[in-house]
Amino acid sequence: MPTIKLKAFTLLERVRTQSPVVHHLTNWVTIYDCAQVVKVLGASPVMAHAREEVEEMARLAAALVLNIGTLTMEMVEAMKLAAQSANAEGIPVILDVCGAGATSLRDRKCFELLDEVRIDLIKGNASEMARISGAPVRTKGVDAAPVALDLEEVALSLALRRKCTVVITGPEDLVVDGSRRFVVKNGHPLMSRVVGTGCMAASVIGAFAAVEPDLALAAAAGLICFNVAGELAAELSPGPGAFKVKLFDCLDALDEPTLAARRRVSG
């Protein structure tokens, strides 16, 4: 099997040539950025939330991305319908547990989704994922709080218990599927100073999952590409405002030699 280092650009090219539909029920704060990053990759984003159409829309997609960042009861119910439709068609479902650990409502709705539908990949920051694993951890709103746990153990336990792929984002991004682990060491601190990069990361993973059934491989490849683009954008940017624009530009221009020279990943 090709290594992740050899596969990252291959999968990016597959996204660019296949232009898969990636259906989102996502965070209203970052919805434009999620759509834009998917479009920049070469995929086709759709942001359909209405209960009346989510089942039909999910069947048209190659991946479904759910994000509870601005959850409402109506949206969660629509997420369940969309996920059930995706499950029936074998379409991968990605859940970004944005803000899990901040309130009991968010925790409860995350567990409802995980218990009632098939979630193929769970993504979140350290405190969000520790909470979803069952640890008594609090999240700082939607920002990560310090976690005094072994994150690899958290990820492995959750992956085995939920029979899914787990992604924990942070200064280094961890991808675990129960039998393998990838650690993506690319990225730049400016990424944490721009609202939406976490949500965009979930959308990037969705685009790669749409063209690669091995979800651990898809997630790691997507994060390598996204984080290398972040490094390149930071070198061209005096601050967060310019960085966001350059992030899209650098992701669009990403080529194989650049990716080969800059990727830092173990696994």
C-alpha angles and dihedrals in degrees: 000000000000115000122249089252090061095041103050098081092036090059093044088055090049090055090048095050100038096041094201122200112250112196117207136195094180152148113307090212093060103023095115093050092049091052092045096050091051090049092049090053089056098254127119116250124203122184105197117159107160114114089221093067110020096094092052093043093050090056090057093053134085093212138015122216119196121189123179096196094120098020125178128177090251092052094050091052089050089050090055092051093048092047093049089053092048091047091054091053097043092246114154116250120209119195121198105198092205110184096003108158093034099088137008090240093059092047092049095049093047090054091046091055093046092048100041103041137029111265111191099187130021118199131185146122123279099275094040092053094043088055092048089051088058102260117140092246128146123215123217096239101287094334123095119263123204113280121200094202136099100260093202089057090047091051095045094047092049093045092052095043095047095033092229144107116273127206121190112187125205140107083327119025117227123206119187131170101176097269103040139038132200124189114200109202099181123104140086135246091244088071089069091053095060119079110236105027091113092051090045090053089058090050091049089052089050092054092051092044087055090066103030123053093198095085097190089054091044093050095047093047092048093049092048090054094044094046095045088052087051091054092049092047092051091055089057098042133083092198148344097294096056090038094063093055092045091049091065092044094050093047090051092050096044111133136182099258092051092047092047092050097046109032115114113186137140127202 
